[in-house]
Amino acid sequence: MQVTGPERTCFELIRRGPLEEAVVAVDAMLRAKSVTMDGMAGYIAGKTGWNGVPLAREALRLADPRAASCPESRLRVCWVTEAGLPRPDVNVPVHSSDGWVLGVPDLPDPATGLVGEYDGAHHRRLKQHSDDNVREERMEASGLTVVRATAIDLRSRWRELRDRLRQGRGNARWRTPVIRRWTTRPPY
């Protein structure tokens, strides 16, 4: 029985595309700690001339081991490739100006205060939905602009999601200097 190692398996998954699925695959393998960014970069570097190497490099450039789910990865791909926005942070705590943790949003943009959040099915459970509302209100009161996405947005409403992300960034850029009471770096 032939078996491939984790880097080869990841390479085979990400070199065939499309880009969105390639990023999802490499993020999942990074999250599972099956591969590392450096290990994959080295593996891909040794495959010059192979089909799909440019796609694999691009997927690795967009990858992030902090992505907590496949839909979060898809949202980040839409953010960068469709909306053309600068790459956001991934799952880092956002603090109030006095040091309290406001939350750990999926995709915070520390330059503008735009926050992208993926809402999976578990976010519709009543307690989770209530907790999400409180957290979102806390973030928005501190000057962040939140754009939420669901599976429908990621499957069939990419254009609308792209436009909402762009509009959200415009709103966030306008709000940030006026009421910025948050930071992605703890103030202490």
C-alpha positions in Angstrom: 0.0 0.0 0.0 1.4 3.4 -1.0 1.1 6.2 1.5 2.0 9.9 1.1 3.4 12.1 3.8 1.5 15.2 5.1 3.3 17.7 2.9 2.8 15.7 -0.2 -0.9 15.2 0.7 -1.3 18.9 1.3 0.5 19.7 -2.0 -1.8 17.4 -4.0 -4.8 19.1 -2.4 -3.7 22.6 -3.0 -2.1 22.5 -6.5 -5.3 21.6 -8.4 -7.6 24.5 -7.3 -9.7 26.4 -7.3 -7.9 28.9 -5.1 -10.6 29.1 -2.5 -10.6 25.3 -2.0 -6.8 25.2 -2.0 -6.7 27.8 0.8 -9.3 25.9 2.8 -7.3 22.7 2.5 -4.0 24.2 3.5 -5.6 26.0 6.4 -7.2 22.8 7.6 -3.9 20.9 7.5 -2.2 23.8 9.3 -4.9 23.9 11.9 -4.6 20.2 12.5 -0.8 20.7 12.8 -0.2 18.1 10.1 2.0 20.6 8.2 3.7 24.0 8.9 4.0 27.1 6.8 7.8 26.7 6.5 7.5 23.0 5.8 5.0 23.6 3.0 7.0 26.5 1.6 10.1 24.2 1.4 8.2 21.4 -0.1 6.6 23.6 -2.8 10.0 25.1 -3.5 11.3 21.7 -4.4 8.6 21.0 -6.9 9.6 23.5 -9.7 8.2 22.4 -13.0 5.2 20.5 -11.5 1.7 21.4 -12.5 -0.1 23.6 -10.1 3.0 25.1 -8.3 1.9 28.7 -8.8 -1.5 27.9 -7.4 0.0 26.1 -4.4 2.3 29.1 -3.8 -0.7 31.5 -3.9 -2.7 29.3 -1.6 0.1 29.1 0.9 0.5 32.9 0.7 -3.2 33.3 1.7 -3.1 30.5 4.3 -3.2 31.1 8.0 -2.9 28.5 10.8 -5.2 30.5 13.1 -8.3 29.9 10.8 -10.7 28.1 13.0 -12.9 26.7 10.3 -13.2 26.1 6.6 -15.9 28.8 6.2 -13.6 31.3 7.9 -11.0 30.5 5.3 -13.5 31.0 2.5 -14.5 34.4 4.0 -10.9 35.5 4.1 -10.4 34.4 0.4 -13.5 36.5 -0.5 -12.1 39.4 1.5 -8.7 39.4 -0.2 -9.4 38.1 -3.7 -13.0 39.3 -4.5 -13.2 42.5 -2.4 -9.6 43.3 -3.0 -9.1 44.4 0.6 -5.8 44.1 2.5 -5.2 40.8 4.3 -6.9 40.9 7.7 -5.6 39.4 10.9 -7.2 36.0 11.9 -8.7 35.2 15.2 -6.8 37.7 17.4 -8.2 39.3 20.5 -9.5 42.9 20.2 -9.2 44.9 23.4 -11.0 48.0 24.5 -8.8 51.0 25.1 -8.9 50.3 28.9 -7.7 46.7 28.4 -10.9 44.6 28.4 -11.2 41.9 25.7 -14.1 42.8 23.4 -13.9 39.5 21.6 -11.9 37.4 19.2 -13.4 38.2 15.8 -12.7 35.9 12.9 -11.2 38.6 10.7 -10.2 41.9 12.3 -8.6 44.6 10.2 -6.4 46.6 12.7 -5.9 49.4 10.2 -9.6 50.3 9.8 -11.6 48.5 12.4 -13.5 46.3 9.9 -14.4 42.9 11.4 -15.6 40.0 9.3 -17.5 37.3 11.2 -18.7 33.9 9.8 -21.9 32.7 11.4 -22.3 28.9 11.1 -25.4 27.0 12.1 -24.4 26.9 15.8 -24.7 30.7 15.9 -28.5 30.3 15.4 -28.9 28.5 18.7 -30.6 30.9 21.1 -27.9 31.2 23.7 -25.1 31.5 21.1 -27.1 34.1 19.1 -27.7 36.2 22.3 -24.0 36.0 23.2 -23.0 37.0 19.6 -25.4 40.0 19.8 -23.8 41.2 23.1 -20.3 40.8 21.7 -21.2 42.6 18.4 -22.8 45.5 20.3 -19.7 45.8 22.5 -17.4 45.8 19.5 -19.5 48.4 17.6 -19.8 50.6 20.6 -16.0 50.7 20.6 -15.8 51.8 17.0 -15.5 48.6 15.1 -17.6 47.8 12.0 -18.9 44.3 11.8 -19.8 42.5 8.6 -21.4 39.0 9.1 -21.5 36.2 6.6 -23.3 32.9 6.4 -23.0 29.8 4.3 -25.4 31.3 1.7 -23.1 34.3 1.3 -20.1 32.1 0.8 -21.9 29.8 -1.7 -24.1 32.0 -3.9 -23.8 35.6 -2.8 -20.1 36.4 -3.4 -20.7 39.6 -5.2 -23.1 40.9 -2.6 -20.6 39.8 0.2 -17.8 41.5 -1.7 -19.8 44.7 -1.9 -20.7 44.5 1.8 -17.1 44.0 2.8 -16.0 47.0 0.7 -18.9 49.2 2.1 -18.0 48.0 5.6 -14.4 49.0 5.1 -15.4 52.4 3.9 -17.6 52.8 6.9 -14.9 51.6 9.2 -12.3 54.0 7.8 -14.7 56.8 8.4 -15.5 55.8 12.0 -12.0 54.8 13.1 -10.4 58.2 13.7 -13.6 59.5 15.3 -14.4 56.8 17.8 -11.6 54.3 17.9 -11.7 52.8 21.4 -10.2 49.5 20.6 -6.8 47.9 19.8 -5.5 44.5 18.7 -2.6 45.0 21.0 -3.3 44.9 24.7 -2.9 48.4 26.1 -1.0 47.1 29.2 
